[in-house]
Amino acid sequence: MEKCKNCGAKLVEEAKYCHVCGRRVERRNAEEIQVRSDDLIKKVKELIHEGNVNRIVVESEDGRTILEIPVTVGVLGALLAPYLAALGAIAAVATRCKIYVERRE
């Protein structure tokens, strides 16, 4: 389920505007990937290296957003280090996670 970029509310399918804040919904090519915590860091690194990813959102099993990683063109490894460290901590606690990937079209 897609979330509003402005307020974080879960959106109704095919909504053009957020029912909470009224902001126009931007449609992007997104996919959901379910991974075990053991594979979380490996999968995120793979997605970043693909190069056509705008944003990566990691959610827990119960649907809470744990981490959002904005990925831009030419991102440097040093900038990703804090995110990867946080993912390591998440992987130590969580059993399964969902990764939402927004790709450029």
Summary of the structure (lengths in Angstrom):
residues: 105
radius of gyration: 14.2
end to end distance: 19.3
largest distance: 38.8
contacts: 264
relative contact order: 0.25
helix: 30%
strand: 32%
